[in-house]
Amino acid sequence: MKISYLKEFFVLSEFLNFTKAAEHLFMTQPALSRHISLLEEKLNILLVERTTKYVELTEAGKLLKEALPSILGEYELVVSKLNAMSHKNLYCLRVGIPSVSVNDYLGKVPEVFKQHYPKVDLKFHPNDPEENISALFHSELDIIMVSNIPFPNASLLTFHDYAVAPMIVVCREDSPLAHKKSVSLSDLKDYNFLCNNSSYYAVIWEKLALQCKWSGFTPKGPIYCNNMDSTLVAVRQGQGIAVVSLHHKSLALQGLVYVTLEETSCIQKMSLAYRTADNNPAIPKFIDVFSQYGYYLSK
């Protein structure tokens, strides 16, 4: 069980409104709803009753809310004491990285950084983009690798672009697209588009849909899937195609083919992002090392 889910539940219990609670937590409403559902699943009990008109705590939810201030207070006290005891390292740097194709990003960065800054406790946390973004806003991460797109509250972050990732089309191996070395957007006009159901990927989809219109057609879809894995499974089942960034090739499934998009406008800027107000001195050190030794730049 993640301690952050308990913190999010407590905020929700105060607002009794998913939208307002999500705004307060610097996260999206779907992500907050998913976290509360995961918390309920872990505890095996319903905490919140949801309808289109109201949000109410169940008796279990009221019990948890009453206990949380003490629980969270003790947790923060223990963490503070543990940090004070950790005198071996001057600083700690928690880096959120994509759970997909980790090696395509890191390269020699961990080894080189440790050689140059042995007293910095460098920790990597692989996860989905939305999870890393939420953790960054909750001060649970110090810097993350993420696409430089206008996701919610991105204006509170500083971005350091380090690479440009081309977009690719994922299709079935028996698709006419699979026999091409590359395709243009106009080649995709007769296909349903599949998309990850999150506000993060929704921004990417909006940009892609606009580029399709510039190419002379309105894209079919999107058909939303729960995550990237389920998106690729849906492609394999013949429900449509997906347009993703290049590093998703590491999620290759049998029966799928990846084809390059010809349009140079179909790219994603890959960035290191951190809270603008964060003055952790290890952040610029990491950016410097990553800029020199990140695997993406050596390709």
C-alpha positions, 0 to 999 in steps of 0.5 A: 500500500502506498502512503501517498494513496492514504494522503490522497484519500485524506484530502478527498475526505476533506473536499468530498469532491474528486475534481477539487481534491485532484486540483489541490493534489496537483494531479488529474481526477482519473488518477485520483479516482484510480488510486482510491479504488486501488486503496479500497482494493488493498483494504478490501472495503469500500471507503467512498460512495460515488454517484454523479451528484455527490461523494460520501464516506462510508463508515469505513471511510470515516474510521480511516479519516479519523485515524489518518492524522495520527498515522501520517504524523507518525510516518513523517516523524519516522522518516524525518528521524531516518533522514537525520540518521543517514549521515553517509550521504550529503544529498538524496536525489530521487529520479522518476524514470519510464518503466518502459525501455529503461536502458534506452534512457539511462545508459552509463548515467548511474555509474558515471554519476556515482563516480563523480558524486559519491556522496549523493544517494541516487535512487531510480523509480520506474513507473508510468508517466502519470505516476511519476508526475504525481509523485513529483508534485507530491515531493516524493520524487526530485526529477523525472524523465517525461515528454515535454507536453502541457499536462496539468500544472506543467507550468510549475515545472522546469523542463530540460529537453535532452532528446527528440523521440520519433513516433511510430505506428503499431499495427498487426503483422497482417496489416497492409501497413506492416509491409511498409518501411515507413508510413505517412499520416494519410495512410492511417485515415481508414484505421481506428486509433487506440489511445491510453486512457489518461490525461497525459496521453490525452494531450499527446492524442490531441496533438496527433489528431490535429496533425491528422486534420492538417493531413486532410482527414479526421482520425477515427477514435480514439478507442481508449484503453486502460494502459499501454499494455492493454493498448498493444493487446487491443492492437493485436486483437485487431481493434485498430492501430496505436501511435506511440513514441519510439521507445515503446518498441521494447513492449513488443508483442508477438504478432505486432509490427512497428512502422516509422511515421514519415512526418517530422512533426510527429515527434515528442520532446523528451525532457528532465523535469523538476519543480521550479521551486526545488533547490536540491543541489543534486538536480543540476549535477544529474542534468549535467551527467545525463546530458553527457552520458544519456543513452538516447543522445548517443544513438 
